[in-house]
Amino acid sequence: MARRVVTGVLLLEAAGLLGALLLYRAMDRSQDFRYTMQKRFPSILEVYYKSNEWSGIHGIRENDEMTWLSNKN
């Protein structure tokens, strides 16, 4: 019984990790997807920006904001 529970927990964690990776890749590849995330789930987009800034990748947030502001005008 305990072995099944541990296996289930490990599978759930692996699925969560895979989902997070796929979400990160989608945000990393598409500015349109980041715009959708900004409208629907701004806290998740903030985590994306912060993780990139912590890893030394700067300017994505500023580039997105400039593009989105210029598209509104």
Secondary structure, DSSP 8 states (H G I E B T S, - for coil): -HHHHHHHHHHHHHHHHHHHHHHHHHHHH-HHHHHHHHHH-HHHHHHHHHHHHHTT--SHHHHHHHHHHHHH-
